[in-house]
Amino acid sequence: MTGRATGPLSGIRYLLFDLDGTLVDTTRLILFTFQETLRTLGLPPRSDMELLLMIGRPLREQAEDIDARRAEEIFRLYQELYDRYHDGLAREFPGIREALAGLRERGYRLALVTSKRLSSAMGDLEYFRLTPYFHAVVTADDTVNHKPQPDPVLKALERLEAPRERSAFVGDSPFDMRSAHAAGVLAGAVGWGPFPRELLEAEKPDFWIPGPSDFLTLFPGVSAE
């Protein structure tokens, strides 16, 4: 779906965003950190695709999946290595800051919904200078259940005081699409994330955003009611 907002999108007033793979390009950093964690701890290697398919869930859950007996070791070392290599490997997707600024100027209320811990999420927002654009932030610290469950999206709606029928959640992973649908909001899939398009198509997103600049075409402004 491209072009100006029509149909369901014309009624959207609240936009929720995933972080990794949607607003910031941390895929290379995440995969490198996981591989280095496995190597350092002497754990069996995994392919990048195996690791990619875990992205979007809280780190503790991913660590449990890799090796439940050594989950705490994995969790702690991953955090240490992630912070060590962050500035050299993490990148902002070109055009994201301009898109967020434009959406906010046009009257949309924005929230971040991420499976990262609060400290890590706020660190990324501050590093990439994205903090001023969000009215609310929901992290792994805010809910008991995480994506693909609806809880994080519902928590963001609560903080924004947003009705479901006026809201959409934009992300790059199957977990994001499932969480959006489970919460009863529209699901938007970005075209620049690391997941193969066919994986996202299988989740039946309600709309696609080919590039960051397309946000301002799809969402031209909040009209007075």
C-alpha positions, 0 to 999 in steps of 0.5 A: 500500500502506497500513496496518501492516507486512505481507508483505515490509515486516514483514521490513524492518530497514534503510531507505535514503533518497534526499535531494532530493525525499524528505527535503528539498524542494529542487526549487524551489531546484534548478530555479531554480539550473539556470535561473539557471546557463543564463541567466548562461552564455548557454546555451539555456533548458530547461523545468522538466520537462526539468531535473526529469528530470535530478534524481537523478543527480550534478551532473557528469553533468547538466552534461555532458548540458547542454553537454559543452564547458562542463560545468566552467563549469556545474558550478562556477556551479551550486554557487556559485548553489545555496549562495547561494540555499539558505537562502531556497529549500530547505525540510524536508518537514513530518513528516520529522524526526519520522518518522526519529526514530520509525523509529530509536527503533523499531530500524530502521537508516537510511542516506542514499543521494544523488547529491550530493557529500559536502559538499553532502549533509552541509550539507543534513543539518546545516542541517535537523538530520537528521544524528543519525538516520543510521547511514551516508551514501553520496554521489556521492563513494563510488562510480564508478557512480551511480543508476540503477546499484545501486552506491550502494545496495550501498555503503549495505548494506555500511556497514550490514552489511545483507542485501538481503532485509531492506532497502528504499530509499525515494525520489522519482525513477525513478532511485531505483526503478531503483537499488533494483530493480537492487540487489535491495532493495524500492523505496518511492516517496514521494507528495510528491516532484516527479515525476508519479505515472505516471512512478513507477508505470512503475517498479513500486515495491514500496510507496508512502508517501503522507505522512511520517507513514505511515512509522510505520504501515508500519514499526511496529517491529523485532521480536526474533528 
